[in-house]
Amino acid sequence: MEELKTCSLSSGSAGNSIYIGCGDTNILIDAGRSAKALTDLLAKIDVKISDISAIFITHEHIDHVSALKVLMSRNKIPVYMVWESFNNLGDDYKNALGGVINFIKPEDKIKIGDLTVSCYPVLHDSAANVGYVINYGKNKAVAVVTDIGYMSKQVIDNICGCKILYIESNHDLEMLKKSSYPEYLKQRIRSKTGHLSNRECAEVLPYFIKNGAEKIILYHLSGENNIKELALKESKRSILEAKLNAGTVHLGVAPKSAPSRMISMKITVHTEKIEKIKSKIKIKAKELPEFEF
């Protein structure tokens, strides 16, 4: 019986990072805080930076990569990202990553210890952007979809079936409309290469719930154009209007600069003559994110 654990370490414009662990395998999705801050955040969940098996980067924006330059000067942790993202980093980052970088492309599947990480393309105003699905055996366990302007069929198909979903709910449309941002920036955020609004995020949640999502963490909320209460309200409304059994779904918001509550999944693995591995995933009912219906 294995246990997969995951939590958000940091979320939003100040920096983004998600922890996922199973057995001796520990990975990060993004490293968008300073090296010291990221190390301190890991310590709060009793994980050392030396325990990290690999770091997967969604894209090259600073709030997703800022720890890498200093972190890699002290630790030789394998880093995975697409070539276009790496190529758009500064020379100081490229030099720091030179000995640890592994280039991936959408649809790749990378085996890291007990976990398999799949990536898929995501629309965003970066050189390139990918989302990730973390699998245990043949089971989709965790999906990360952030910094996304448009929920395409390809994205939906990739993350459909995951039990735990980190999904961007970046801005409230009215707050953005009334904000002090210049018009060009508002248009960029609302575009198909911008960020997912509360409404756009909420609209797709019933589909994912119908296909097995049990824990949903609203991620990458804007510090200027969103608040936790609005994001939760929009998502709850969509779920309830779909007449789903809301009592079986746990909805949370990732804190901006602190670890979220750890989510644990018990995974039972049965082997048949070594050739096949069948795993069954069960989520502990008592281990919930910050907010519950």
Number of C-alpha atoms within 10 A of each C-alpha: 9 14 15 22 17 21 21 27 31 29 28 22 18 17 25 27 27 23 23 21 21 19 12 10 16 25 24 20 23 27 28 28 26 19 20 12 18 22 17 17 22 19 12 12 15 9 16 14 18 12 14 21 18 19 22 26 26 29 29 24 19 17 21 24 24 21 22 26 18 16 20 20 13 12 13 17 22 17 22 21 24 23 16 16 19 22 13 16 17 11 11 11 19 16 13 18 22 12 14 14 19 15 12 17 17 16 14 11 17 14 13 13 14 16 21 18 20 22 27 21 20 26 23 23 19 17 17 20 26 28 25 26 22 24 19 22 17 11 17 22 23 25 26 22 25 26 28 28 23 20 16 13 8 11 20 14 11 19 26 19 22 24 23 25 26 22 24 28 31 32 27 22 17 10 13 21 14 10 13 11 13 8 12 9 12 17 14 15 22 19 17 17 17 21 27 29 27 23 20 21 22 23 16 15 20 19 15 19 23 14 14 15 24 19 23 25 25 26 27 30 28 22 14 15 19 21 16 16 9 15 24 19 13 19 24 18 13 18 20 12 10 15 9 14 11 16 8 14 17 20 21 22 26 28 21 21 19 16 20 23 18 17 20 21 20 15 20 13 14 13 10 8 7 7 6 10 12 13 16 14 18 13 18 11 11 8 13 19 19 15 11 13 10
